[in-house]
Amino acid sequence: MTIRVVVADDQELVRSGFAMILDVQPDIQVVAEAGDGAAAVEAVRRHAPDVALLDIRMPGTDGIEACRAISAMGSACRTVILTTFDTDAYVYEALHAGASGFLLKDVRRDDLVHAVRVVAAGDSLLAPSVARRLVEQYTAGGPRRTAPGPDPRLDVLTGRERETLLLLARGLSNAEIAAELVVSDHTVKTHVGNVLAKLGLRDRIQAVICAYETGLVAVGSPPAEGGGAAGFSPAPGRN
């Protein structure tokens, strides 16, 4: 099956570069390019792609508003946000807008192609470095739980499912979670599916939001140099 993609970025060189990398793949076809959010939404409406790559900062309708509009139209298209992180202070908002993944603007060629395939397959993409930044922004201004004790929403989860949610919030892949819990990949997929179903979540990214909003995890010490999710720790008393 060919994965149909729309690429939206106001910088022509960036946009065309991403499009060229993707279009040469045997299973990916770039069906449209857009220079702003409004054009991206129209391209999704017209071409019904599987994936839309949306730069956050675009003139007029930005990537977050475009993501929200695409979700509101009931499109099956899954959106991936392109961000620099050094200047973008509102990535957390994109989570609630329905984004299925995040990529840095300096993403490597192979990682870009992999991300499109992963998101098109129905999974979400949240690298540890991305998760760490989201946590920083979350604690700086995102909604947070202040009531004492465990959030009752988590009562439906088993102990192992809570562990799985904790590791999802650290940005670990299924394979990494399997290694951490010393179980098979198939078992991890089952646990992840149970977590999403029991909590009424769409994907792994919504699971990350839930983990922080319920207070299951809190920010720990700063991550080690080059460390993925080393800056995350369980919230006190919530293991």
C-alpha positions as a Markdown table, in Angstrom:
| # | Residue | x | y | z |
|---|---|---|---|---|
| 1 | Met | 0.0 | 0.0 | 0.0 |
| 2 | Thr | 1.3 | 3.4 | -0.9 |
| 3 | Ile | 1.4 | 6.0 | 1.9 |
| 4 | Arg | 0.1 | 9.3 | 0.7 |
| 5 | Val | 1.7 | 12.4 | 2.3 |
| 6 | Val | 1.1 | 16.1 | 2.5 |
| 7 | Val | 4.1 | 18.3 | 3.5 |
| 8 | Ala | 3.5 | 21.7 | 4.9 |
| 9 | Asp | 6.3 | 24.2 | 5.7 |
| 10 | Asp | 6.6 | 27.9 | 4.9 |
| 11 | Gln | 10.3 | 27.4 | 4.0 |
| 12 | Glu | 10.4 | 26.2 | 0.4 |
| 13 | Leu | 13.8 | 24.5 | 0.7 |
| 14 | Val | 12.8 | 22.6 | 3.8 |
| 15 | Arg | 9.5 | 21.6 | 2.3 |
| 16 | Ser | 10.9 | 20.5 | -1.0 |
| 17 | Gly | 13.8 | 18.7 | 0.8 |
| 18 | Phe | 11.4 | 16.6 | 2.9 |
| 19 | Ala | 9.2 | 15.9 | -0.2 |
| 20 | Met | 12.2 | 14.7 | -2.2 |
| 21 | Ile | 13.3 | 12.4 | 0.6 |
| 22 | Leu | 9.9 | 10.8 | 0.9 |
| 23 | Asp | 8.9 | 10.7 | -2.7 |
| 24 | Val | 11.8 | 8.5 | -3.8 |
| 25 | Gln | 10.6 | 5.8 | -1.3 |
| 26 | Pro | 8.8 | 2.9 | -3.1 |
| 27 | Asp | 5.9 | 2.9 | -0.6 |
| 28 | Ile | 5.5 | 6.7 | -0.1 |
| 29 | Gln | 4.0 | 9.3 | -2.4 |
| 30 | Val | 3.9 | 13.1 | -1.7 |
| 31 | Val | 0.5 | 14.1 | -3.1 |
| 32 | Ala | 0.8 | 17.9 | -2.2 |
| 33 | Glu | 3.0 | 20.6 | -0.7 |
| 34 | Ala | 1.7 | 23.6 | 1.2 |
| 35 | Gly | 3.3 | 26.8 | 2.4 |
| 36 | Asp | 0.9 | 27.6 | 5.3 |
| 37 | Gly | -1.6 | 25.9 | 7.5 |
| 38 | Ala | -4.7 | 26.9 | 5.6 |
| 39 | Ala | -3.3 | 25.4 | 2.4 |
| 40 | Ala | -2.3 | 22.3 | 4.3 |
| 41 | Val | -5.9 | 21.8 | 5.5 |
| 42 | Glu | -7.2 | 22.3 | 2.0 |
| 43 | Ala | -4.7 | 19.8 | 0.6 |
| 44 | Val | -5.8 | 17.2 | 3.2 |
| 45 | Arg | -9.4 | 17.8 | 2.3 |
| 46 | Arg | -8.7 | 17.5 | -1.5 |
| 47 | His | -6.2 | 14.6 | -1.5 |
| 48 | Ala | -7.2 | 12.6 | 1.5 |
| 49 | Pro | -3.6 | 11.7 | 2.5 |
| 50 | Asp | -2.6 | 9.2 | 5.2 |
| 51 | Val | -0.1 | 11.5 | 6.8 |
| 52 | Ala | 0.4 | 15.3 | 7.0 |
| 53 | Leu | 3.7 | 16.8 | 8.1 |
| 54 | Leu | 3.0 | 20.2 | 9.6 |
| 55 | Asp | 5.5 | 22.8 | 10.6 |
| 56 | Ile | 4.4 | 24.6 | 13.8 |
| 57 | Arg | 5.4 | 28.1 | 12.7 |
| 58 | Met | 3.6 | 29.1 | 9.5 |
| 59 | Pro | 2.0 | 32.4 | 8.5 |
| 60 | Gly | -1.7 | 32.7 | 9.0 |
| 61 | Thr | -3.0 | 29.3 | 10.2 |
| 62 | Asp | -0.1 | 27.7 | 12.1 |
| 63 | Gly | 0.6 | 24.0 | 12.4 |
| 64 | Ile | -1.4 | 23.6 | 15.6 |
| 65 | Glu | -4.5 | 25.2 | 14.1 |
| 66 | Ala | -4.1 | 23.1 | 11.0 |
| 67 | Cys | -3.8 | 20.0 | 13.1 |
| 68 | Arg | -6.9 | 20.9 | 15.0 |
| 69 | Ala | -8.8 | 21.6 | 11.8 |
| 70 | Ile | -7.8 | 18.3 | 10.3 |
| 71 | Ser | -8.9 | 16.4 | 13.4 |
| 72 | Ala | -12.2 | 18.4 | 13.4 |
| 73 | Met | -13.1 | 17.5 | 9.8 |
| 74 | Gly | -13.0 | 13.8 | 10.7 |
| 75 | Ser | -10.2 | 13.0 | 8.3 |
| 76 | Ala | -8.4 | 9.7 | 8.7 |
| 77 | Cys | -5.2 | 11.6 | 8.0 |
| 78 | Arg | -2.7 | 11.5 | 10.9 |
| 79 | Thr | -0.6 | 14.6 | 11.6 |
| 80 | Val | 3.1 | 14.9 | 12.5 |
| 81 | Ile | 4.3 | 18.2 | 13.9 |
| 82 | Leu | 7.7 | 19.6 | 12.8 |
| 83 | Thr | 9.4 | 21.7 | 15.5 |
| 84 | Thr | 12.7 | 23.2 | 16.4 |
| 85 | Phe | 12.0 | 23.0 | 20.2 |
| 86 | Asp | 14.6 | 25.8 | 20.9 |
| 87 | Thr | 12.0 | 28.4 | 20.0 |
| 88 | Asp | 8.6 | 26.6 | 20.1 |
| 89 | Ala | 7.0 | 27.1 | 23.4 |
| 90 | Tyr | 3.6 | 25.5 | 22.7 |
| 91 | Val | 4.3 | 21.9 | 21.7 |
| 92 | Tyr | 2.1 | 20.6 | 24.5 |
| 93 | Glu | -0.9 | 22.4 | 22.9 |
| 94 | Ala | -0.3 | 20.3 | 19.7 |
| 95 | Leu | -0.9 | 17.2 | 21.7 |
| 96 | His | -4.5 | 18.2 | 22.5 |
| 97 | Ala | -4.9 | 19.3 | 18.9 |
| 98 | Gly | -4.6 | 15.7 | 17.8 |
| 99 | Ala | -1.0 | 15.3 | 16.7 |
| 100 | Ser | 0.2 | 11.8 | 16.3 |
| 101 | Gly | 3.9 | 12.5 | 16.4 |
| 102 | Phe | 6.7 | 15.1 | 16.6 |
| 103 | Leu | 9.9 | 15.4 | 14.6 |
| 104 | Leu | 12.7 | 17.9 | 14.9 |
| 105 | Lys | 13.4 | 20.1 | 11.9 |
| 106 | Asp | 16.9 | 18.6 | 11.6 |
| 107 | Val | 15.6 | 15.1 | 11.5 |
| 108 | Arg | 17.8 | 12.5 | 9.7 |
| 109 | Arg | 16.7 | 11.2 | 6.4 |
| 110 | Asp | 16.1 | 7.6 | 7.7 |
| 111 | Asp | 14.3 | 8.8 | 10.7 |
| 112 | Leu | 11.9 | 11.0 | 8.6 |
| 113 | Val | 11.0 | 8.0 | 6.4 |
| 114 | His | 10.6 | 5.7 | 9.5 |
| 115 | Ala | 8.4 | 8.3 | 11.2 |
| 116 | Val | 6.0 | 8.5 | 8.3 |
| 117 | Arg | 5.7 | 4.7 | 8.1 |
| 118 | Val | 5.1 | 4.4 | 11.8 |
| 119 | Val | 2.4 | 7.0 | 12.0 |
| 120 | Ala | 0.7 | 5.7 | 8.8 |
| 121 | Ala | 0.6 | 2.3 | 10.4 |
| 122 | Gly | -1.6 | 3.8 | 13.2 |
| 123 | Asp | 1.1 | 4.2 | 15.9 |
| 124 | Ser | 2.4 | 7.4 | 17.4 |
| 125 | Leu | 5.9 | 8.8 | 17.4 |
| 126 | Leu | 7.3 | 10.2 | 20.6 |
| 127 | Ala | 11.1 | 10.0 | 20.9 |
| 128 | Pro | 12.6 | 10.3 | 24.4 |
| 129 | Ser | 14.2 | 13.7 | 23.6 |
| 130 | Val | 10.8 | 14.9 | 22.5 |
| 131 | Ala | 9.1 | 13.5 | 25.6 |
| 132 | Arg | 11.6 | 15.3 | 27.8 |
| 133 | Arg | 10.9 | 18.7 | 26.2 |
| 134 | Leu | 7.1 | 18.1 | 26.5 |
| 135 | Val | 7.5 | 17.4 | 30.2 |
| 136 | Glu | 9.5 | 20.6 | 30.7 |
| 137 | Gln | 6.7 | 22.6 | 28.9 |
| 138 | Tyr | 4.1 | 20.7 | 30.8 |
| 139 | Thr | 5.5 | 21.5 | 34.2 |
| 140 | Ala | 6.1 | 25.2 | 33.1 |
| 141 | Gly | 2.5 | 25.8 | 32.3 |
| 142 | Gly | 0.4 | 22.8 | 31.4 |
| 143 | Pro | -2.5 | 21.6 | 33.5 |
| 144 | Arg | -1.5 | 19.5 | 36.4 |
| 145 | Arg | -3.1 | 17.5 | 39.2 |
| 146 | Thr | -3.0 | 19.0 | 42.7 |
| 147 | Ala | -5.3 | 16.7 | 44.6 |
| 148 | Pro | -3.6 | 14.4 | 47.1 |
| 149 | Gly | -3.4 | 10.7 | 46.4 |
| 150 | Pro | -3.5 | 8.6 | 43.3 |
| 151 | Asp | -5.9 | 9.8 | 40.6 |
| 152 | Pro | -9.0 | 7.5 | 40.6 |
| 153 | Arg | -8.8 | 7.3 | 36.8 |
| 154 | Leu | -5.9 | 4.9 | 37.2 |
| 155 | Asp | -7.8 | 2.5 | 39.4 |
| 156 | Val | -8.8 | 0.5 | 36.3 |
| 157 | Leu | -5.2 | -0.4 | 35.6 |
| 158 | Thr | -3.4 | -3.4 | 36.9 |
| 159 | Gly | 0.1 | -2.9 | 38.5 |
| 160 | Arg | 1.8 | -4.0 | 35.3 |
| 161 | Glu | -0.4 | -1.7 | 33.2 |
| 162 | Arg | 0.7 | 1.2 | 35.4 |
| 163 | Glu | 4.3 | 0.3 | 34.9 |
| 164 | Thr | 3.7 | 0.2 | 31.2 |
| 165 | Leu | 2.0 | 3.7 | 31.3 |
| 166 | Leu | 5.0 | 5.0 | 33.3 |
| 167 | Leu | 7.4 | 3.7 | 30.6 |
| 168 | Leu | 5.3 | 5.1 | 27.8 |
| 169 | Ala | 5.5 | 8.5 | 29.5 |
| 170 | Arg | 9.3 | 8.2 | 29.4 |
| 171 | Gly | 9.1 | 7.8 | 25.7 |
| 172 | Leu | 10.2 | 4.2 | 25.5 |
| 173 | Ser | 9.4 | 2.1 | 22.4 |
| 174 | Asn | 7.7 | -1.3 | 22.8 |
| 175 | Ala | 11.0 | -3.1 | 22.5 |
| 176 | Glu | 12.6 | -0.9 | 25.2 |
| 177 | Ile | 9.6 | -1.5 | 27.5 |
| 178 | Ala | 9.9 | -5.3 | 26.9 |
| 179 | Ala | 13.5 | -5.2 | 27.9 |
| 180 | Glu | 12.7 | -3.1 | 31.0 |
| 181 | Leu | 9.9 | -5.4 | 32.1 |
| 182 | Val | 11.6 | -8.6 | 30.9 |
| 183 | Val | 8.6 | -9.6 | 28.8 |
| 184 | Ser | 8.0 | -10.3 | 25.1 |
| 185 | Asp | 7.1 | -7.6 | 22.6 |
| 186 | His | 3.7 | -9.2 | 22.2 |
| 187 | Thr | 3.0 | -8.9 | 25.9 |
| 188 | Val | 4.0 | -5.2 | 25.8 |
| 189 | Lys | 1.6 | -4.7 | 22.9 |
| 190 | Thr | -1.2 | -6.3 | 24.9 |
| 191 | His | -0.4 | -4.1 | 27.9 |
| 192 | Val | -0.3 | -0.9 | 25.8 |
| 193 | Gly | -3.6 | -1.9 | 24.2 |
| 194 | Asn | -5.2 | -2.4 | 27.6 |
| 195 | Val | -3.9 | 0.9 | 28.9 |
| 196 | Leu | -5.3 | 2.8 | 25.9 |
| 197 | Ala | -8.7 | 1.0 | 26.0 |
| 198 | Lys | -9.2 | 1.2 | 29.7 |
| 199 | Leu | -8.4 | 4.9 | 29.9 |
| 200 | Gly | -10.2 | 5.8 | 26.6 |
| 201 | Leu | -7.0 | 7.1 | 25.0 |
| 202 | Arg | -6.4 | 7.4 | 21.2 |
| 203 | Asp | -2.7 | 6.6 | 21.1 |
| 204 | Arg | 0.6 | 6.7 | 23.0 |
| 205 | Ile | 0.9 | 10.4 | 23.0 |
| 206 | Gln | -2.4 | 10.8 | 24.8 |
| 207 | Ala | -1.1 | 8.2 | 27.2 |
| 208 | Val | 1.8 | 10.5 | 28.0 |
| 209 | Ile | -0.6 | 13.4 | 28.6 |
| 210 | Cys | -2.6 | 11.2 | 30.9 |
| 211 | Ala | 0.5 | 10.0 | 32.9 |
| 212 | Tyr | 1.4 | 13.6 | 33.7 |
| 213 | Glu | -2.1 | 14.9 | 34.3 |
| 214 | Thr | -2.9 | 12.1 | 36.7 |
| 215 | Gly | 0.4 | 12.6 | 38.6 |
| 216 | Leu | 1.6 | 9.1 | 37.8 |
| 217 | Val | 5.0 | 10.6 | 36.9 |
| 218 | Ala | 6.9 | 13.7 | 37.9 |
| 219 | Val | 10.0 | 15.5 | 36.6 |
| 220 | Gly | 13.1 | 14.1 | 38.3 |
| 221 | Ser | 16.7 | 15.2 | 38.0 |
| 222 | Pro | 18.0 | 16.8 | 34.8 |
| 223 | Pro | 18.8 | 14.2 | 32.1 |
| 224 | Ala | 22.4 | 13.1 | 31.7 |
| 225 | Glu | 24.3 | 14.4 | 28.6 |
| 226 | Gly | 22.8 | 12.7 | 25.6 |
| 227 | Gly | 20.5 | 10.6 | 27.8 |
| 228 | Gly | 17.1 | 9.9 | 26.4 |
| 229 | Ala | 14.6 | 9.7 | 29.2 |
| 230 | Ala | 16.9 | 9.9 | 32.2 |
| 231 | Gly | 15.2 | 13.0 | 33.5 |
| 232 | Phe | 11.9 | 11.2 | 34.3 |
| 233 | Ser | 11.0 | 9.6 | 37.5 |
| 234 | Pro | 7.8 | 8.1 | 39.1 |
| 235 | Ala | 5.9 | 10.6 | 41.2 |
| 236 | Pro | 6.4 | 9.9 | 44.9 |
| 237 | Gly | 4.1 | 7.3 | 46.3 |
| 238 | Arg | 2.6 | 6.4 | 43.0 |
| 239 | Asn | 4.4 | 3.2 | 42.0 |
